[in-house]
Amino acid sequence: MPAITKIVVTGGVCGGKTTALASIRTAFTRLGYKVITVPEPATEFKTNGILPWECASGEEYQWCQMKVQVTTERAFERAARGMDDDKILIVCDRGMLDNKYYMTADEFQRVIADLGYTEAQLRDSYDAVFHLVTAAKGAEDYYTNDNNAARHETLEEAAAMDDGFIEAWAAHHHLRIIDNSTDFAGKMDRLIREISYVLGEEAPKPTKRSFIVAYPDIAQLEAIPGCERVEISQIYLRSDPDTEVRVRKIGSDGWNTFYLTEKRIEGSRKRLVRRQRLTLREYENILGQADPARRELTKTRYCLPYQGQCFELDVYPWWDDQAILQIELTSPEAEICFPPEVEVIREVTDDPAYRSAALASAPFGATH
């Protein structure tokens, strides 16, 4: 069976998604991947005469669109599993959770329940999500409606819509936001490099910064628009000294997803070698390889979208005075706008004592 990776390319209006899809196909075909693109259902609907305002209701339109979307994705995945290619990249032109923006929370839950899914099931069916920020945020001179007759949003409306899509995907374990901090060619290059990292190809890891923050007011956190909570359990496996292997269980809405991640240690850096989704049986079997020198690392993660960025706030069971806040940046120079609900104490990006592997080895409460 081929190695299949399924990703979403999404983002705000005039963010470069059409060009990105073509760039992805070119770049990864050259690297030996069979690239399969799942078309955006909304475009198919509108092109063929099905318009939201002509349906019985907006909710009814979204049900029809999401039904086609999930059926198409499953069919494409099934076709891919029967192919002879060694490496397959399935690229979804938007994903199921993009539809959250166009519905109330109750409407969205009714639709996915009727389709037979939970939000966590739909979200975690993708290995990574890449959000291309609208030109209305940081590249205003290039924002235009001229190349899309269906586009009518003002700069302010486009920026608000962009934030809405980020909120919809905030809880995904590998959401990457590709902003407008470079020119458009640089934006596409950063996207390709981010995808390359997920696939385990040669590419530098994006910049991650970590901060110790005061223990949060949980009720206040959960009141933040778009805040999502997930439970994470991480176990390190026995491995060679130059390799780090871990399995992770990510749970929400009563649904668990399991991953195996292997990284090669090269000096002070780690390079992703493999990320593999596991079945429950595979996960349970592999636990027999757990490193006895390290404990199971459990934490509650709050995914916090704020001003076009997405933070991960990890609350550990042995701390009642602090937590760890992390953010992935696409460049070391990127400015960070912290949510006002978070009190930053100090940065610990370069402190190895606060990395997951070290926390799994340290006695409870030993690190302060």
C-alpha positions as CSV (number, residue, x, y, z in Angstrom):
1,M,0.0,0.0,0.0
2,P,1.4,3.4,-0.9
3,A,2.3,6.0,1.8
4,I,-0.6,8.5,1.6
5,T,-0.5,12.0,3.1
6,K,-3.7,14.1,3.1
7,I,-3.5,17.8,3.5
8,V,-5.8,20.9,3.3
9,V,-4.9,24.1,1.6
10,T,-7.3,26.8,2.8
11,G,-7.2,30.5,3.6
12,G,-8.8,33.9,3.1
13,V,-10.0,35.4,-0.1
14,C,-7.2,36.6,-2.4
15,G,-4.7,34.6,-0.4
16,G,-3.1,32.8,-3.4
17,K,-4.8,29.4,-3.1
18,T,-5.2,28.8,-6.8
19,T,-1.5,29.5,-7.5
20,A,-0.6,27.4,-4.5
21,L,-2.4,24.3,-5.7
22,A,-0.5,24.5,-9.1
23,S,2.8,25.1,-7.3
24,I,2.2,22.1,-5.0
25,R,1.5,19.8,-7.9
26,T,4.7,20.9,-9.8
27,A,7.0,20.8,-6.8
28,F,6.0,17.4,-5.4
29,T,5.6,15.7,-8.7
30,R,9.3,16.5,-9.3
31,L,10.0,14.8,-5.9
32,G,8.3,11.6,-7.0
33,Y,4.9,12.1,-5.5
34,K,1.6,11.2,-7.1
35,V,-0.3,14.4,-6.4
36,I,-4.1,14.1,-6.3
37,T,-6.2,17.3,-5.9
38,V,-9.7,17.1,-4.3
39,P,-11.7,20.0,-5.8
40,E,-13.5,22.6,-3.8
41,P,-17.2,21.7,-3.6
42,A,-18.4,25.3,-3.3
43,T,-16.9,26.1,-6.7
44,E,-18.4,23.0,-8.3
45,F,-21.8,23.8,-6.9
46,K,-21.8,27.4,-8.1
47,T,-20.3,26.6,-11.5
48,N,-23.1,24.1,-12.1
49,G,-26.0,26.2,-10.9
50,I,-26.4,25.5,-7.2
51,L,-26.3,28.7,-5.2
52,P,-26.7,29.1,-1.5
53,W,-29.5,31.7,-1.6
54,E,-31.6,29.5,-4.0
55,C,-31.7,26.6,-1.6
56,A,-34.3,26.1,1.1
57,S,-31.9,27.5,3.7
58,G,-28.2,28.1,4.3
59,E,-28.0,25.1,6.5
60,E,-29.6,22.9,3.8
61,Y,-27.1,24.2,1.3
62,Q,-24.2,23.4,3.6
63,W,-25.5,19.9,4.3
64,C,-25.5,19.2,0.5
65,Q,-22.1,20.7,0.0
66,M,-20.5,18.8,2.9
67,K,-22.2,15.6,1.8
68,V,-20.5,15.9,-1.6
69,Q,-17.2,16.9,0.0
70,V,-16.9,14.1,2.5
71,T,-18.0,11.5,-0.1
72,T,-15.5,12.8,-2.7
73,E,-12.7,12.8,-0.2
74,R,-13.4,9.2,0.8
75,A,-13.7,8.1,-2.8
76,F,-10.4,9.8,-3.7
77,E,-8.7,8.2,-0.7
78,R,-10.0,4.7,-1.7
79,A,-8.8,5.2,-5.2
80,A,-5.3,6.2,-3.9
81,R,-5.0,3.2,-1.7
82,G,-5.2,0.9,-4.8
83,M,-2.5,2.8,-6.8
84,D,1.0,1.5,-7.5
85,D,2.7,4.7,-6.6
86,D,5.0,4.6,-3.5
87,K,4.2,8.2,-2.3
88,I,0.8,9.9,-2.7
89,L,-0.1,13.4,-1.7
90,I,-3.8,14.2,-1.5
91,V,-4.4,18.0,-1.5
92,C,-7.9,19.1,-0.5
93,D,-8.9,22.5,-1.9
94,R,-10.4,23.5,1.4
95,G,-11.5,21.0,4.0
96,M,-14.6,20.1,5.9
97,L,-14.1,22.5,8.8
98,D,-14.1,25.5,6.4
99,N,-17.8,25.2,6.4
100,K,-18.0,26.2,10.1
101,Y,-17.5,29.8,9.1
102,Y,-20.8,29.9,7.2
103,M,-23.0,28.4,9.9
104,T,-23.8,28.9,13.5
105,A,-22.3,26.5,16.0
106,D,-25.6,24.7,16.4
107,E,-26.2,24.5,12.6
108,F,-22.7,23.0,12.1
109,Q,-23.2,20.4,14.8
110,R,-26.6,19.4,13.4
111,V,-25.2,19.0,9.9
112,I,-22.2,16.9,10.8
113,A,-24.3,14.8,13.2
114,D,-26.7,14.1,10.4
115,L,-23.8,13.1,8.2
116,G,-22.6,10.7,10.9
117,Y,-19.5,12.4,12.1
118,T,-18.1,14.4,15.0
119,E,-16.0,17.6,14.5
120,A,-12.9,15.8,15.8
121,Q,-13.3,13.0,13.3
122,L,-13.5,15.4,10.4
123,R,-10.7,17.6,11.6
124,D,-8.3,14.8,12.3
125,S,-8.9,13.1,8.9
126,Y,-6.3,15.5,7.6
127,D,-2.6,15.1,8.3
128,A,-1.9,18.9,8.1
129,V,-3.7,22.1,7.3
130,F,-2.1,25.1,5.6
131,H,-3.8,28.5,5.8
132,L,-2.9,31.2,3.3
133,V,-3.6,34.6,4.8
134,T,-5.6,37.0,2.7
135,A,-3.8,39.8,1.0
136,A,-6.2,42.1,2.9
137,K,-3.9,41.4,5.9
138,G,-0.4,42.7,5.2
139,A,-0.5,42.9,1.4
140,E,-3.4,45.3,1.0
141,D,-2.0,46.8,-2.3
142,Y,-2.5,43.4,-3.9
143,Y,-6.0,42.7,-2.7
144,T,-8.4,42.7,-5.6
145,N,-11.8,41.4,-6.7
146,D,-11.0,41.8,-10.4
147,N,-9.9,38.2,-11.0
148,N,-12.9,36.6,-9.4
149,A,-16.5,37.7,-10.4
150,A,-17.9,36.0,-7.3
151,R,-15.6,37.9,-4.9
152,H,-17.1,41.1,-3.4
153,E,-15.6,41.4,0.1
154,T,-14.1,44.6,1.3
155,L,-10.7,44.6,3.0
156,E,-12.3,44.6,6.4
157,E,-14.7,41.8,5.5
158,A,-11.9,39.7,3.9
159,A,-9.8,40.1,7.1
160,A,-12.7,39.0,9.3
161,M,-13.4,36.0,7.1
162,D,-9.7,35.1,7.2
163,D,-9.8,35.1,11.0
164,G,-12.9,32.9,10.9
165,F,-11.2,30.2,8.9
166,I,-8.3,30.2,11.3
167,E,-10.7,29.8,14.2
168,A,-12.4,26.9,12.5
169,W,-9.1,25.0,12.2
170,A,-7.4,26.1,15.5
171,A,-7.5,22.7,17.2
172,H,-5.8,20.9,14.3
173,H,-2.5,19.4,15.6
174,H,-0.6,20.7,12.5
175,L,-2.1,24.0,11.5
176,R,0.4,26.3,9.8
177,I,-0.4,29.9,8.9
178,I,1.4,31.3,5.8
179,D,1.3,35.1,6.2
180,N,2.3,38.0,3.9
181,S,5.6,38.8,5.6
182,T,7.4,38.2,2.3
183,D,6.6,38.8,-1.3
184,F,4.2,36.4,-3.0
185,A,7.0,34.2,-4.4
186,G,8.4,33.9,-0.9
187,K,4.9,33.0,0.4
188,M,4.7,30.2,-2.1
189,D,8.2,29.0,-1.2
190,R,7.3,29.0,2.5
191,L,4.3,26.9,1.8
192,I,6.2,24.3,-0.2
193,R,8.8,24.1,2.5
194,E,6.2,23.6,5.2
195,I,4.6,20.8,3.2
196,S,8.1,19.3,2.6
197,Y,8.7,19.2,6.4
198,V,5.4,17.3,6.9
199,L,6.4,14.8,4.2
200,G,9.8,14.3,5.8
201,E,11.7,15.8,2.9
202,E,14.8,17.9,3.3
203,A,13.5,21.2,4.7
204,P,14.2,23.3,7.8
205,K,11.7,23.2,10.6
206,P,9.7,26.4,11.0
207,T,10.6,28.6,14.0
208,K,8.9,27.6,17.3
209,R,8.9,29.8,20.3
210,S,8.0,28.8,23.8
211,F,7.1,30.8,26.9
212,I,6.3,30.1,30.5
213,V,3.0,31.8,31.3
214,A,1.0,32.1,34.6
215,Y,-1.4,29.4,35.2
216,P,-4.5,30.5,33.2
217,D,-8.0,31.2,34.2
218,I,-9.6,28.2,32.4
219,A,-13.1,29.7,32.1
220,Q,-11.6,32.8,30.6
221,L,-9.6,30.8,28.1
222,E,-12.6,28.8,27.0
223,A,-14.6,32.0,26.4
224,I,-12.1,33.1,23.8
225,P,-13.7,32.9,20.3
226,G,-12.4,29.9,18.5
227,C,-10.7,28.4,21.5
228,E,-10.5,24.6,21.3
229,R,-9.5,22.1,23.9
230,V,-7.7,18.7,23.2
231,E,-6.2,16.1,25.5
232,I,-2.8,14.9,24.6
233,S,-0.9,11.8,25.8
234,Q,2.7,11.4,24.6
235,I,5.0,8.4,25.1
236,Y,8.6,8.1,24.0
237,L,9.8,4.8,22.6
238,R,13.2,3.1,22.9
239,S,15.5,4.4,20.1
240,D,19.0,5.0,19.0
241,P,20.8,8.0,20.5
242,D,20.6,10.0,17.3
243,T,16.8,9.3,16.9
244,E,13.7,10.4,18.8
245,V,10.6,8.3,18.4
246,R,7.3,9.0,20.1
247,V,3.6,8.1,19.9
248,R,0.9,10.6,20.6
249,K,-2.8,10.2,21.4
250,I,-4.9,13.3,20.7
251,G,-8.4,13.3,22.0
252,S,-11.5,15.5,21.8
253,D,-15.3,15.0,21.5
254,G,-14.8,11.4,22.6
255,W,-12.6,10.7,19.5
256,N,-8.9,9.8,19.6
257,T,-6.3,10.0,16.9
258,F,-2.9,8.3,17.1
259,Y,0.4,9.2,15.6
260,L,3.9,7.9,15.4
261,T,6.6,10.5,14.9
262,E,10.3,9.9,14.3
263,K,12.9,12.6,14.2
264,R,16.6,12.5,13.4
265,I,18.8,14.4,15.8
266,E,21.4,16.4,13.9
267,G,23.5,18.5,16.2
268,S,21.2,20.9,18.0
269,R,18.4,20.4,15.4
270,K,15.8,17.7,14.8
271,R,14.6,16.7,11.3
272,L,11.3,15.0,10.8
273,V,11.9,11.6,9.2
274,R,8.4,10.0,9.5
275,R,5.0,10.9,10.8
276,Q,2.5,8.0,10.5
277,R,-1.1,7.8,11.6
278,L,-1.8,4.6,13.6
279,T,-4.9,2.6,14.3
280,L,-5.9,1.9,17.9
281,R,-4.5,-1.7,17.6
282,E,-1.2,-0.4,16.2
283,Y,-0.9,2.2,18.9
284,E,-1.6,-0.4,21.7
285,N,0.9,-2.8,20.2
286,I,3.7,-0.2,19.9
287,L,3.4,0.8,23.5
288,G,5.4,-2.3,24.4
289,Q,8.4,-0.4,23.0
290,A,8.0,2.5,25.5
291,D,11.2,3.9,27.0
292,P,11.1,2.9,30.7
293,A,13.3,5.9,31.6
294,R,10.6,8.3,30.5
295,R,7.1,8.7,31.8
296,E,3.9,9.2,29.9
297,L,3.5,12.9,29.2
298,T,-0.1,14.1,29.5
299,K,-1.4,17.6,29.0
300,T,-4.5,19.6,28.2
301,R,-3.9,21.8,25.2
302,Y,-5.9,25.0,24.5
303,C,-5.6,26.1,20.9
304,L,-6.0,29.9,20.8
305,P,-6.4,31.8,17.6
306,Y,-5.6,35.5,18.1
307,Q,-5.0,38.3,15.5
308,G,-4.2,35.9,12.7
309,Q,-1.9,33.7,14.7
310,C,-2.6,30.4,16.5
311,F,-1.2,29.7,20.0
312,E,-1.0,26.4,21.8
313,L,-1.3,26.6,25.6
314,D,-0.3,23.4,27.4
315,V,-1.5,22.8,30.9
316,Y,0.3,20.0,32.8
317,P,-1.2,18.1,35.7
318,W,1.8,18.6,38.0
319,W,1.9,22.4,37.8
320,D,-0.7,24.7,39.4
321,D,1.3,28.0,39.0
322,Q,2.4,27.9,35.4
323,A,1.9,26.5,31.9
324,I,3.7,26.5,28.5
325,L,2.6,28.7,25.6
326,Q,4.0,27.9,22.1
327,I,3.6,29.3,18.7
328,E,5.0,28.2,15.3
329,L,6.3,31.1,13.2
330,T,7.4,31.0,9.6
331,S,10.3,33.4,10.2
332,P,12.3,34.3,13.3
333,E,11.5,38.0,12.8
334,A,7.7,37.6,12.9
335,E,6.0,39.7,15.5
336,I,4.0,38.0,18.2
337,C,0.7,39.5,19.5
338,F,-0.1,37.6,22.7
339,P,-3.8,37.2,23.7
340,P,-4.6,39.5,26.6
341,E,-5.9,36.6,28.7
342,V,-2.3,35.2,28.8
343,E,0.3,36.5,31.3
344,V,3.8,35.8,29.9
345,I,6.5,35.3,32.5
346,R,9.5,34.5,30.4
347,E,10.7,32.9,27.1
348,V,12.1,29.4,27.3
349,T,12.6,28.7,23.6
350,D,16.3,27.9,24.1
351,D,15.9,26.2,27.5
352,P,16.2,22.4,26.9
353,A,14.6,21.8,30.3
354,Y,11.2,22.8,29.0
355,R,11.2,20.6,25.9
356,S,8.8,17.7,25.8
357,A,11.5,15.0,25.9
358,A,13.1,16.6,29.0
359,L,9.7,17.0,30.8
360,A,9.1,13.3,30.2
361,S,12.3,12.5,31.9
362,A,12.1,15.0,34.8
363,P,10.4,14.2,38.2
364,F,7.0,15.7,38.6
365,G,7.2,19.4,39.4
366,A,11.0,19.4,39.1
367,T,11.1,22.1,36.4
368,H,10.4,25.7,37.4
